[in-house]
Amino acid sequence: MCIRDRSTQSTWGYFLGMQVASRKTIDDCEMLLIKGRQKVPIPKVLECYGILEKLLNNILNNPKDESKKLLKKTNKIIAEKVLAIPLIEDFFKTLGYEQVDAERLQYKKEDLASLKAVLGIIHNYKDKYDQVPEEALKQAQEANEEEKKRKAEFEKVEKQAGLDRLDKSKDEKVGDSVAKDIKFGATEVVFKPPTPAPGRK
């Protein structure tokens, strides 16, 4: 029977904890990527993921270079092509980035294994759509835009119907509250003595 000393058990416990934490990071990052891209045209997602690949590769290839771990949110490309995708900032923070100041995020973890795994998820998604013909991507984007228009039109009709119902309800209330034209005042009665019976004065 093999019995590990306490220091060995502690080391194993540490690495086990690290593995669990890494797995959670990877799963959470993947879920944020999936949710964030649901209502975004595929070309925009691919453009964003291409930039994410470069950012993560820069860290993996230069793990000691702190400048490669910085992400400037005010950078035009980052702002318009990356952070414009829903939940991407949450993705960065889940991956291990922290807010340095109002304009910058910086990768603070040393979990390169998680970075590689997340990079693989991004690459697999991109690889799947890189094989799709450009015409198919264009059609998917047009279908997405068409769906947005239909949804906007439906919401417009629903809103107008709600306003119409509100106006009708107001008109009914106003009609009920209008007072009837009632004339007040006592009816004037003129006293007339009774007509005397025939033969009597």
C-alpha positions as CSV (number, residue, x, y, z in Angstrom):
1,M,0.0,0.0,0.0
2,C,1.4,3.3,-1.1
3,I,1.1,6.1,1.5
4,R,1.9,9.6,0.4
5,D,3.4,12.0,3.0
6,R,1.5,15.2,3.8
7,S,3.5,17.4,1.5
8,T,2.8,15.1,-1.4
9,Q,-0.9,15.0,-0.6
10,S,-0.9,18.8,-0.3
11,T,0.7,19.1,-3.7
12,W,-1.8,16.7,-5.3
13,G,-4.6,18.6,-3.7
14,Y,-3.2,21.9,-5.1
15,F,-3.0,20.6,-8.6
16,L,-6.4,19.0,-8.4
17,G,-7.9,22.3,-7.3
18,M,-6.1,24.0,-10.2
19,Q,-7.5,21.5,-12.7
20,V,-11.1,22.1,-11.4
21,A,-10.6,25.9,-11.5
22,S,-9.2,25.7,-15.0
23,R,-12.1,23.5,-16.2
24,K,-14.6,25.9,-14.8
25,T,-12.8,28.8,-16.5
26,I,-12.8,27.1,-19.8
27,D,-16.5,26.1,-19.6
28,D,-17.6,29.5,-18.4
29,C,-15.7,31.2,-21.3
30,E,-17.2,28.9,-23.9
31,M,-20.7,29.6,-22.6
32,L,-20.1,33.4,-22.7
33,L,-18.9,33.0,-26.3
34,I,-21.9,31.0,-27.3
35,K,-24.4,33.3,-25.7
36,G,-22.7,36.4,-27.0
37,R,-22.7,35.4,-30.7
38,Q,-26.3,34.2,-30.9
39,K,-27.7,37.4,-32.4
40,V,-24.6,38.6,-34.2
41,P,-24.0,38.1,-37.9
42,I,-21.5,35.4,-38.5
43,P,-19.0,37.6,-40.4
44,K,-18.8,39.9,-37.4
45,V,-18.3,37.0,-35.0
46,L,-15.5,35.6,-37.2
47,E,-13.8,39.0,-37.3
48,C,-14.0,39.3,-33.5
49,Y,-12.7,35.8,-33.0
50,G,-9.8,36.4,-35.4
51,I,-8.7,39.3,-33.2
52,L,-9.2,37.2,-30.0
53,E,-6.8,34.6,-31.5
54,K,-4.1,37.2,-32.0
55,L,-4.5,38.5,-28.5
56,L,-4.3,35.1,-26.8
57,N,-1.5,33.9,-29.0
58,N,0.5,37.0,-28.1
59,I,0.3,36.1,-24.4
60,L,1.1,32.4,-25.0
61,N,4.1,33.2,-27.2
62,N,5.3,35.9,-24.8
63,P,4.2,34.9,-21.3
64,K,6.7,37.1,-19.5
65,D,5.9,40.2,-21.6
66,E,3.4,42.3,-19.6
67,S,2.7,44.6,-22.5
68,K,1.2,41.7,-24.5
69,K,-1.3,41.1,-21.7
70,L,-2.7,44.6,-21.9
71,L,-6.0,45.3,-23.7
72,K,-6.9,49.0,-24.4
73,K,-10.6,49.3,-24.6
74,T,-10.5,52.6,-26.4
75,N,-8.5,51.2,-29.3
76,K,-10.7,51.6,-32.4
77,I,-10.4,48.0,-33.6
78,I,-11.0,46.6,-30.1
79,A,-13.9,48.9,-29.4
80,E,-15.7,48.4,-32.7
81,K,-14.9,44.8,-33.6
82,V,-14.4,43.0,-30.3
83,L,-16.1,44.8,-27.4
84,A,-19.2,45.4,-29.7
85,I,-20.0,41.7,-29.4
86,P,-22.2,41.0,-26.4
87,L,-20.6,39.5,-23.3
88,I,-17.1,39.8,-24.6
89,E,-15.9,42.0,-21.7
90,D,-17.3,39.3,-19.3
91,F,-15.4,36.7,-21.3
92,F,-12.2,38.6,-20.8
93,K,-12.7,38.9,-17.1
94,T,-13.7,35.3,-16.7
95,L,-10.5,34.3,-18.6
96,G,-8.4,36.2,-16.2
97,Y,-8.3,39.8,-17.3
98,E,-8.7,42.5,-14.6
99,Q,-9.6,46.2,-14.8
100,V,-6.4,48.2,-14.5
101,D,-8.0,51.6,-15.1
102,A,-10.9,53.1,-17.0
103,E,-9.4,52.3,-20.4
104,R,-7.4,49.1,-19.9
105,L,-7.7,45.5,-19.0
106,Q,-4.8,43.2,-18.2
107,Y,-4.4,39.5,-18.1
108,K,-3.3,38.7,-14.5
109,K,-3.5,34.9,-14.3
110,E,-0.7,32.4,-15.0
111,D,-3.1,29.7,-16.3
112,L,-1.7,29.2,-19.8
113,A,-3.4,25.8,-20.0
114,S,-6.8,27.6,-19.9
115,L,-5.7,30.1,-22.5
116,K,-4.7,27.3,-24.8
117,A,-8.0,25.5,-24.3
118,V,-10.1,28.6,-24.9
119,L,-7.9,29.4,-27.9
120,G,-8.7,26.0,-29.3
121,I,-12.5,26.6,-28.8
122,I,-12.2,29.8,-30.7
123,H,-10.1,28.2,-33.5
124,N,-12.6,25.3,-33.9
125,Y,-15.5,27.7,-34.3
126,K,-13.6,29.8,-36.9
127,D,-12.4,26.7,-38.7
128,K,-16.0,25.4,-39.1
129,Y,-17.1,28.7,-40.7
130,D,-13.9,29.3,-42.7
131,Q,-15.0,26.2,-44.8
132,V,-18.4,27.7,-45.5
133,P,-18.6,29.5,-48.9
134,E,-18.7,33.3,-48.8
135,E,-22.1,33.2,-50.6
136,A,-23.6,31.1,-47.8
137,L,-22.3,33.5,-45.2
138,K,-23.8,36.4,-47.1
139,Q,-27.2,34.6,-47.2
140,A,-27.0,33.8,-43.5
141,Q,-26.3,37.5,-42.8
142,E,-29.2,38.6,-45.0
143,A,-31.5,36.2,-43.3
144,N,-30.4,37.5,-40.0
145,E,-31.1,41.1,-41.1
146,E,-34.5,40.1,-42.5
147,E,-35.4,38.5,-39.2
148,K,-34.5,41.7,-37.4
149,K,-36.8,43.7,-39.7
150,R,-39.7,41.3,-39.2
151,K,-39.2,41.5,-35.4
152,A,-39.1,45.3,-35.5
153,E,-42.2,45.5,-37.6
154,F,-44.1,43.1,-35.3
155,E,-43.0,45.2,-32.2
156,K,-44.2,48.3,-34.0
157,V,-47.7,46.8,-34.7
158,E,-47.9,45.5,-31.1
159,K,-47.1,49.0,-29.8
160,Q,-49.7,50.7,-32.0
161,A,-52.3,48.1,-31.0
162,G,-51.5,48.9,-27.4
163,L,-51.9,52.6,-28.0
164,D,-55.2,52.1,-29.8
165,R,-56.6,50.1,-26.9
166,L,-55.4,52.8,-24.5
167,D,-57.1,55.5,-26.5
168,K,-60.4,53.5,-26.7
169,S,-60.3,53.0,-22.9
170,K,-59.8,56.7,-22.3
171,D,-62.7,57.6,-24.6
172,E,-65.1,55.2,-22.8
173,K,-64.2,56.6,-19.4
174,V,-64.7,60.2,-20.6
175,G,-68.1,59.2,-22.1
176,D,-69.3,57.7,-18.8
177,S,-68.2,60.7,-16.8
178,V,-70.1,63.3,-18.8
179,A,-73.1,64.6,-16.7
180,K,-76.6,64.5,-18.2
181,D,-78.2,67.8,-18.8
182,I,-80.6,68.1,-15.8
183,K,-82.7,71.2,-15.2
184,F,-83.0,72.0,-11.6
185,G,-85.7,74.3,-9.9
186,A,-89.2,74.0,-8.5
187,T,-92.1,73.7,-10.8
188,E,-94.4,76.8,-10.5
189,V,-98.0,76.0,-9.4
190,V,-100.7,78.7,-9.7
191,F,-103.6,78.3,-7.2
192,K,-107.0,78.3,-8.7
193,P,-110.2,78.1,-6.5
194,P,-112.6,75.3,-7.3
195,T,-115.5,76.0,-9.7
196,P,-118.8,76.5,-7.8
197,A,-121.5,73.8,-8.3
198,P,-124.5,74.8,-10.5
199,G,-127.2,76.7,-8.5
200,R,-124.8,77.8,-5.8
201,K,-123.3,81.1,-5.4
